[in-house]
Amino acid sequence: MAIDYQREIEELNRVYSQIVAVKDPEQLEAHIAELTEASLAPDLWEDQEKAQAVTSKLSHAQAEMDKLQQMRQRLEDVQTLLEMAEEEDAADADMARQLREDAQEQIVTLHKDLAELEVKTLLSGEYDERNAVVTIRSGVGGIDAADFAQMLERMYLRWAERHSYPTKVLDTSYAEEAGIKSATFEVQAPYAYGTLSVEAGTHRLVRISPFDNQGRRQTSFAAVEVIPLIETTDHIDIPETDLKIDVFRSSGPGGQSVNTTDSAVRMTHLPTGIVVSMQDEKSQIQNRAAALRVLQSRLLQLRREEEEAKKKELAGDVKASWGDQMRNYVLHPYQIVKDLRTGYEEGNTDAVFDGEIDGFIDAGIRWRAGQEVGQGE
């Protein structure tokens, strides 16, 4: 079947035009100029946190602009190849065929790259551009659930590593025999929250338990929570009287002590019952500050959820947007990972647990955008 190259080019240009309409290169250029000016301020590095935020946003904005410009150039290059092939048709049929083959290879790659870029245009939520704080908790399933929680933690950390996103493990509560009760880590990248927020929910693992000496199949569960990292402009004030603060020694696997001083901090927000533990930093003061920041982030998320619940109540929609179980990881009797919301699935379970989850994330972002459009109708 002959390939309709002109139709392919028109489709690529259509998708690119939609991306440009959302990205708005002129506005992006103005944003880059503003961030560049801020990055050159002589007193910028007096506030390290602010300086890192400015330089990170500048790097991300410049990368976005570079992608748009490179994509435009690639589209023009493919068009040029096809025009050259037409000119060679009469003079050199072999050369014309080679040029079209090269163009087809580039068209396939462009479709994939534009699809990935298009997904990013769907991240337009209020907090989508923030860093993400991810918490994984083991659920029903005993030792297997604790082991599954640790598998998920590694999966997300490997995903971040594949994208060169810095991560910071903030707290880990180890289970007695294997795995973890819970773990909290930060992913430091623009749009980390918007990207990873579709991973929030209950994950289910089915496998032959390595902890069962009779080799029986075991089903276990783990919960993933994703919240945006608080920024100083959010103004979540927490009165001291609303906090209960306990200090203790940091511990490692199996409960072993890894610190000889009471530097770890457990912070309880009395009005909501939210508890945050922090033991990554070396001093109690640093752990207290880090715990307060994560607590503020969780209160910010709680406020958003309450606002969304109120909107749904007013609209007469009392159904939850997310089911109790959003993804299955099946390792026996067959191997497949399937998202129950989007229908997206992968058969290479080892690759998924090694961090190759972009397909699930992209499908989730598109699914969420579709849900929001449906609710707005």
N, C-alpha and C positions, 0 to 999 in steps of 0.2 A: 504494500500500500504506500503510495507516494506521500511524502510529508508536505503539508501545506506550511511552508516556512513563513510566508507572509502572515498567516493567521497566528502562528506561534509568536512572531515578533509583536503583533498587535496585542496579544494577550499579556505578554511580558510588559509592554509599555503601559497597558491599562493598570496592572497591579502596581507598577512603579509610580504611576501618577497618583494612585490612591494613597500610597505611602508618603509621597511628597506632600500631599494635601494635609495629612495629619502631622507630619514632622515639621512642616513650614520652615524651609531652609533660611529664609530671611530672619525669622524670629530666632532660630537656632544660632545664626551668625551673631545677632545682637547679644544673645545670652553668652556666647563664647567671649565676646569683647568685654562684657561686664565682668565675667569671671576672671579673665586675663588681667584686667585692671585691679581686681581685688587681690589676685595672687602676687601682684607686684608691690603691694602696700608694705612699707618698711617695718611696720609693727605686726605683720601677719602672724609670725611664728611665736609671738608672745602668748597666744592662745593656741596650743598645739592641736586641740580637738577641732577648733574652727578652721585652722590652716589645713588640716588633713581633709576636712569636708570640702573646702574650696578647691583644693588641688584634685581631689577625686571627681568632683562634679565637672571640673574643667576637662579632665582627661576623658571622661565619659562623653561629654558634649562634643569634643573634638573628634572622638572616634565615630560618633553618630554622623557628623558632617562628612568625615572621610568615607564612610560606608556609602552614603548617598551619592557622593561624587564618583566613587569607584564604580558603583552600580550603573550610573549614567554612562560612564565611559565604556563599560563592558557591553552594554546594550548597543552603543554606537559601533563598537568593534565587530559584533556579530552581524549587524546590518551591512557593514563594510565587506565582511567575508562573503556574504551572499551576493552582494553587488559584483564583487570580483569573480565569483563563480559564473554569474550570468555572462560576463565579458569573455570568460575563457571557454564557454560552451562550444563555440565554433572552432576556436584555435587549438585547444588542448582539453579533450574530454576527461582525461585522467586527472589533470590538475583541477578541473571544475568539480569532479567528484570528491577529490581530497578536501577541497575548500568547504564543500557542503558537509562532509563528515566532521570536519573541525567545528563548523558552525553548530551542527547538531549536538556535539559533545558540550559545547558552551551553553547551548539553550537548555539542556537537561540540568546543568549545574546552576544556571540562572533561575530556573523554576524553583529549585530547592532553596537557594539563598534568599530569593525574594519572599518565599513562603515564611522563612524564619524571621526575616525583617518585618514582614507584615504582622506576625504574632506580637512583636514588641509594640506595635502601634495600639494594641488593645490594652496595654497597661497604662490606664489613664485615671486610676483611682486616686483618692486624696493622699494616701500614704504609699502608693505603689513604688515610688522611687527611693524609698528608705532602705537601709540595711535591715536584715531580718534576724529575729531571734527565734530559733527553732528548739522546741522541747519535745523529746520523745519519752513516752512512758510505757512500761510493760503493762499488759492487761491480763485477761483471763488466759490461763494456759501454763501456769507454774514456771518451771525452769525454762521450758521452750519459749514462753513469752518474753522472759528476760533476755534470752539469747537472741530472739527475733528483734527486740528493741535495739540491741547492740548491732545487729546486722543492718538495721535501718540507719542507725547513726553513721556507721561506716559508709553506707551507700550515699548519703547526702554529703558527707565530707569528701568522698571521692569525686562526686559530681562537681563540687566547688573547686576541687583541685584540678579537674580536667579543664575548667574554665579560667583557671588562675585567679580565683576569688579567694582573698585571705579569709581565714576562719579563726575563731577563738573559742575554745571550749571553756565555758563559764562554770559549769558544775556537773559532777557525775556522782550518782548514787549507785554503787555496785551491789548486785545481788549476792546472796551468800554462796551459792554453788557455782553459778556461771552467769555471764551476761550482766545486764544493768537493770536497776529499778527505773531509773530515769537519767536523762542527760540533757543539758541545755548548752547550746553553742550559738555564736553569732556568725552570720555570713556578711562580710563587708564588701558590698558591691552595689552600684546604682541599680535600682529596680530589683534588688534581691527579694524584698518583701512581696512585690507584685508578682514576681516569677514563682516563688516558692509557696505563696499562700494557697495555690490550688492543690498542694500536697497535704493540707490540713484535713484530718479526719481519722477514721479507724481503718487500720490495715490488718489483713488476715493472712496467716501463713498455714499451709497444709503440707505436711511432710512426714516421713518416717522419723520419729524422734531419736536423735543420737543419745538421748539421756534415758531411753527406755530399753532395758536389757532384753525385753521380749520383742523388740523391733516393731512396735505398733505405730499406726498412723496417729498423728497428733495435730489438732487444730489450735492455734494460739493467736492472740491479738495484741496489737500495740497501737497507741494513740499518738498522732503527730499534731502538735500545736505550732502555729507560725504567727508571730506578731511583729508589727513594725517597731523598730528601735526608736525610743523617745529622742526628741531633739529639744534643745533649750527653749525653742520658740513655742513648744506645746503647752507650757504652763500647767502642768498637773501638780498642784500643790497638795502635799500630804502632811497634815498636822502631826507633830511628834506624838500626841496623845492617841493617835490612830495606829501607832506602831508598837509591836512587841519585838524586841531584838534579843536573840540568844547568840552566844559565841561558843565555839567548840573547836576541837582539833581536826584538821583536814585528815581524810582517810583515803586509803587506796583499795584495791580489790580485796575482797574477803574481810573487809573491816579493819585492815591493818593501818596503823597510824603512820602518816608520812610527814607529820609536822609536830614539832615538840612544843609549840605555843598555840594558844587559843586564837588563831587568826581567822578561822572560817566563821561565817555569819549566816544566821537564819533569821529572816525578816518576815513577820506576819502582819498583814494588814487586817486589823481587827474588824472593821465594818464589813468586809467582804469575805474574810477567811483566806485570802490569797497568801500563799507562802512561797518565798523565794530563798533559795540557799546559794551561797557563793563561797568557793574555796580556791579559786584559780589564782588570785592575787597573793602576794607575799605577806601583806600586812592586813590587820583587821580594818584599818581605815579605808584601804583600797577596796577590800571586799564589801565593806558597808556601802561605799559609793556605787560600786557595780551592782549590788543587790537593789539599791534604791532606784537605779536607772531601769533595771528590768521590771521592777514592780510598777514604776510609772508607765512603762510600755504596756504592761498587762492591764492596768487601769484604763489606759487610753483605748485599748482593744475592747474592754468591757463596755466602755462608754459608747463606742461605735456599735457594738452588738445590740445594746439597749435601744439606740436610736433606730437601727434597722428593724428591730422587733416592733417598735412603736409604729414605724411606717407600714409594716406588713399588717399589723393589727388594724390600722386605719383603712388599709386597702382591702381588708377582709380576707387576707391570705394568711392562714395560720399554719401552713405546711412548712416544715423545715427545708431549707435549701440543700442541706447536705445529709445524706443518709448515714446510719450508724456504721455502715461498712462501705468503703468507697473503692477498695482495691484488694484483689486476691493474688497471693503469691503461691502457686501450686507447684510443689516439687515431687509429688507422688499422688497417683500412679502415672501421671504424665507431667511435663514441665511447661508451665505457661504463667505469665504475669498478665492479668487483665484488669483494666479499670472499669468498674461497673457503671460509672456515669457516662463516660465517653465511648465505651466499647473498644478503645485502643488496647492492643495486646502485643506482647513480645514473647517469642518462644525461647530465646536465649536468656535463661534466668541468671546464669553466672554473670553475663554482661550487665544485666540490670542491677544486680547487687554490687557490681563494681562501679556503679555510678552512671551508667549509660541510660539516663531517664529523660533525656530531652524530648523524646517523642511523647511520653506521658504528660510532661509539663506543657508542651505546646498544645496538645489535644485538650488539656484541662483549661488552658487560657481561652481557647476558642469556644469550648463548651460553656464556660462561665459567661463569656460575652453574649452568647446566644440566649442563655437564661435571663440575663439582664434586659436584653431586647424584648424577650417574651413578656417579662414582668412589666415592662414600660408600655406595652400595647393596651 
